[in-house]
Amino acid sequence: MLLKDIIKLTDSKLLSGDENKEINGCYIGDLLSLAMSKVQKDNIWITIQSNINIVAVASLTEAGCIIICEGFDPDDGVVSRAKDENISILQSQLSAFEISKILVCNGF
C-alpha cells in the first residue's frame, strides 16, 4: 500500500517523507529497544514516542514510516532530522488500535 493511501485512510498529516513510498507490514510499540529488534524494512511503526530517537530507530531498521498517534507532537528537531534522513513521519489523532483496525479493514 502506498503511504498516500494510508494518509487518506487514517486522516493523518504528513510531516516528512515521500507519500508515494510503498509500505509493507506494521509494528506497534513504544519501547525503542524493542522497536529496534522488531520493525522491519518498509514497515509502518505506530508509536506515541515523539522524541529524536524515533528517527534513529527508523533509520536503523529501515522503517517505511513512523506514525505518531494519539495527537502527540514531535519534539523540536524531529521533523528536521527526519527530512535530513529521508524518514517518513505521519501524525494522527487516532489511537494505535484505531489505525491498525482501519488498515486491516482496508486490506493492508
N, C-alpha and C positions, 0 to 999 in steps of 0.2 A: 504494500500500500504506500502511496506517496505521502510525504509529510503534509502537503497541502490538503489532502483528503482528511487526514487526522485533525488538522487545524479546524476544518469546517465541521466535522462531526462533533468535536469536543468544545467548539466555540472558544478555542484557545487563541492567545495572542503570540505571534512570532516575535521573539526578542532578538534572535540572531540565527544565522544559518540559511540554508537553501531549502525553500519549500518544495522543490522538485526532487528531493532526496528520497530514495527508496528505503522503506523501513520494514524490518522483519523481526518479529519477536518482541517480547516485553519482559521487563523485570520491575518489580515493585518493591521498594525498600528504602529505608532511611539511614541505615548503618553503612557508612562509607567503606569500611574494611570488607564488609560482606558484598557490597555492590562491586568492589574491585574483583572479586572472585566469581561473581555470578552474571554480571552484564556481559553480553556477547556482542560481537561486531554487528552493527546496524540495528541493534535493539533500541526500543524506547526504554528509557529509565524514568519511572514515575516516582517522585520523592517530594517531601516537604522541605528537604535541605535546600538552602539558598545561599550558602557561603562559597567562597572562591574555590574551595577544594572539590566541588562538584565538577568543575571544568577539568581539573587534573584527572579525576576518576574517569570522566567521559573520554578524555584523550587517551588514557592508558588502555581502556577497554575497547576503544573504537566504537563507542555507542553512537547510534544513529541520531539520537535526540534525547534531551532531558526535558521532562515535563515537570515543572514546579507547580504542584497542585495546591488546592485549598486557599488560593489567593495570596500565598506568600510572595513577597517581593524579593528579588535577588539583592544581595548585599552590594555595596559600592564596588565597582570594578569587575564584577562577574560578567556582565554582558560584554564589556570591552575586551576582556581576556578571551571570552568565548568567540568573539568575532576574530580576534587575532589568531586563534587556533582552529577556526572553521568548525566550531561546535554549535549545533542547533539547540536552541533553548526555547521552549514554549512556556507560557504562564497560563494557568487555568484556575477558575474559581471552583471547579468541581473537585470532589474527593478522588483519591486513587481508585476506590471501588467504582465510583460512577464512571470514571474514564475507562477503566478496564471493561466494565459492563457494556458501554457504548461500543467499544472496539470489537468485542466478541460478538455482539448482536449484529454487527455490520461486516462480519466475515474476516476479521483480522486474525 
